Amino acid sequence: MALFLEKKGKMNEKKWVVYLLRCSDNSLYCGISNNIEKRLIEHNSGMGAKYTNSRRPVVLVVASCKMTKGDALKLEYGIKQLPADAKIKELEKWS
């Protein structure tokens, strides 16, 4: 599935990434961040998303290259629409 992202120049800085985490129950969590290291610490300390709070520890599986926030939100939405087995492959295309 090809996901469309706008390639035009924007005023937003390209500092956002889309990431996939593997949770302790083997499920995947997809999110965006402009500071992936800090966000991973938040997820593992229970200060991240409700979903990951009860599924700790979490491990980073893959993260995209840096992009604008708008593009990251579009890609995150597209990844979340995919079946679990396709999410990693799709996001690896953007890393």
N, C-alpha and C positions, 0 to 999 in steps of 0.2 A: 504494500500500500504506500503510494507516494504521498507524502504530506506537503502541502503548499505553504511556504513561508515567504513573506514579502522580502525581496532582496534590495529594495530601494533604500537610499540613505535616510536615516531618521535622526531626530535630535537626541533620542535616547542613546546612552552609551551602551556598548556591547559588553556587558559585565554579568549577565544572567546566564545560568546554566539549568538544564533540565537533568534530573538525576533519578536513578532507580536504586532502591534499597532492597536487600533481601532480609526479611524479618525472620525471627527465630522459629516461626511456624512454617517457614519456607514460602510464604506469600511475598508478593512484590508491592512496594509502595513507590509511587511516582510523585515528584514534587519539583519546584523551582526554587532557586536561591541565588543571591548575589555574593554569598560567602559560604561555599559548600563545606569547608572545614568546620566553621562555627555551627552550621546547621546539623551536621552529622553528630557533633557533640550534644547539641540540644535534643536530637532524637534519642540518643543513647542515655541521656540523663533524665528522661521522662518529661522534658520541657518542649518536645516537638509536637507533632500532630497526635490527636487522640488515637488514631489508628495504630501508630507505632508504639504508643505508650505501654500497651499491654503485650507487645510483641518484641520486646527487647531481649537481647541486643540485636541491633541492625547492622548490616554491612553494606557498604557502597558497592554496587555491581558495575555501574557505568554512568558516566556523566557526559553531557554534550559539550561541544565547544561553546565559547561565550557568544552571546547574542543579545539583542535588545529584549526588554521585558515583554513587549508585545509578541515578538516571535517565540519567546520561551513559553508564554501562556498558550499560544496556538499549538506548539509542538506538544506540550504537556497534555492538552485536551485530546489531541490525536492519539498519543500513546495510550491514554486511559481508555480509549475506545477499542483498543486491540485486545485479542485474547492474550493471556499471560505468556504463552510460549512465543509470541511474536514481538512482545514489548522490547526485550533485550536486543534482538536483531535490528529492529527499527531504530532504536536510540543509538546503537553502535554506528549507524550510518552518519550520525551527526556529531560523533566524537572526534 
